[in-house]
Amino acid sequence: MIPKVIVLSGYGLNCEDETAFAFNLAGGDSDVVHVNDLVATPKLLDKYQILAIPGGFSYGDDTGSGKAYANKLKNHLEDALYQFADSNKLMIGICNGFQILTQSQLLPGALIFNDFPRYTVRWADIKVQDKSPWLTGIKKLSLPIAHGEGKFYANNKTLAILKKQGRIAAEYEKGEVCKMQNLPANPNGSLLDIAAITAHEGRVLGIMPHPERAVFFNQLPHWTLLKEQITRTGGKIPTYGPGLEIFKNAITFCN
């Protein structure tokens, strides 16, 4: 059976098409559904194995990133979402979606303004703990970021719990892309260099970088250099990029 994926849209989320495409490329069957349609019929969730809240600027970030959208989910879909998260299903929030998951308290902590207080667009390297179905077999990734409020913040008690329980899914590190472009590893000042966290035994993932923007090899910022290096050694030039592995893991888990 091909796993069914629901990708939420509406009110300023703007990465739903790329996210649905990534799941389909990985072998899933995605539907983009406006949040109002889900509010009207919460039982729609019953037909899906994966729920994705993509990136964007929900409600223009006017009341804080993800806050207004999260309030809509809490006011109308809280029980349905917690039931989904508690079942053997998967949920992901990417960038603005991560902010929405923390604001709705499906994930702990908060995403606040970057230490360098401006919207930042670049690539980042992350090291991964593969204790989540989303991250099985993945050790390192290079993915793009695009956010103004991407600094993960939580009190010391919450940080200690996340660390003890192995729920810090990914941390920023100075890897290949950062070294090549002479960029700092941590792009936003996240505490403990946190780029992603999990809940519900790893089935719910919040991740700040955008894996759906790195599903093809030629989306990498240094793909031309890599292509030249591979060609000179007689290797085969890849078609797909590192971000696709996250979506493939989700489909594999659901199968």
Secondary structure, 3 states (H helix, E strand, C coil): CCCEEEEEEECCECCHHHHHHHHHHCCCEEEEEEHHHHHHCHHHHHHCCEEEECCECHHHHCCCCCHHHHHHHHHHHHHHHHHHHHCCCEEEEECHHHHHHHHCCCCCCEEECCCCCCCEEEEEEEEECCCCHHHCCCCEEEEEEEECCCEEECCHHHHHHHHHCCCEEEEEECCHHHHHHCCCCCCCCCHHHEEEEEECCCCEEEECCCHHHCCEHHHCCCHHHHHHHHHHCCCCCCCECCCHHHHHHHHHHHC
